[in-house]
Every structure is written in structure tokens, then in C-alpha cells.
Amino acid sequence: LDLADGTVETIAGTGEQARWGARGGPARETPLNSPLDLELWGGTVVIAMAGPHQLWALDLEKGDVGVLAGSGAEGLADGPAHAAAMAQPSGLAAENGKLWIADSETSSLRYLDRSGRLTTAVGAGLFDFGHEDGPAESALLQHPLGVVVTPEGPVVCDTYNSALRRYDPEKEEVSTLARDGLS
């Protein structure tokens, strides 16, 4: 998007929805499926692809786009990037070699590290949700859509709880910063 002259250029996608199982290809010839967020991570543009439950990578130099993480199965399964399962990754934020992910349908906060491993910081499963602060292992979110990195840890837009929640990676705890207009 060039704000000075008002022009828009497509750098990835065709305007058609990608079918399940798509793996990528030339960026301007490859359909995408529900891209919800973008984040620059170590020179790669990462795309949160909610439709196929994956993260895709856009290589601006090569002009290619393809799967970075996620098997395509809907669920919460950690492990090597291509074997792990997500459920509608929606928000992305990069920090210190980690790519934080708001994974909305699993009501979780997860991260991909430089070794290519997907790990869950907060969240327990596809239908485990609610509003519970405290230790990350028992804390609950409900349908987070966005995440931003702060010096104190990632802050999640916990949409169905109408709350902003912080994950403290040092203490491995979740706290509510604001809810329903109250702080």
C-alpha cells in the first residue's frame, strides 16, 4: 500500500480461497485461506492462516509463499513445526527469537522458536476455555485474536472475555490487565 499515491499492489494471493492441503508456490499465483495477521520475523513475513490452521511464510526476495508451521489438523499439539496442530492462528508478535501466536480456537497463547518447535505457553485444548488467572498450566483464555509483545511479557486480546491478559514468561503466570472497561 503506497499511501502517497494511493496505489495497492498484491504481493501474495489470488483473491480465491486456497483449498485444504495447499502447500504454497509462487506468491502471486497461490491462493491463501483466511489470512488474519502478518508479522516480520527474522526477515520472513509470517502469515497467520486461520483457515488451514497454519502459519505460512512469504519470502519477498524469491516471491514464494508456503507452510512454515502447522500440519493442517485442527487442534492443540506441540512439537516440530510441520507436525504440530493449531486451530485458527489469528494474532502474531515477534520477540527475541520467538514468534508469539494467539491461537483462537484452542484459546491458547503459543510460540514458535527458531529451532522450528511450536510450544504452548497458555491453553489446554480445543474446547478448554474460560477466564482464569494464575499459573499458566491452569490459566484459561477464551478466543484470543491478537497479541503484542511488551517488556513484561506478551499481552493477549482475550476477545470472548472482553479482556486484555498478560503472560509473564519468567513466572509462567497469567494476569488480567483490563476487563469490561475496568482496570
Disulfide bonds with the S-S distance in Angstrom:
none
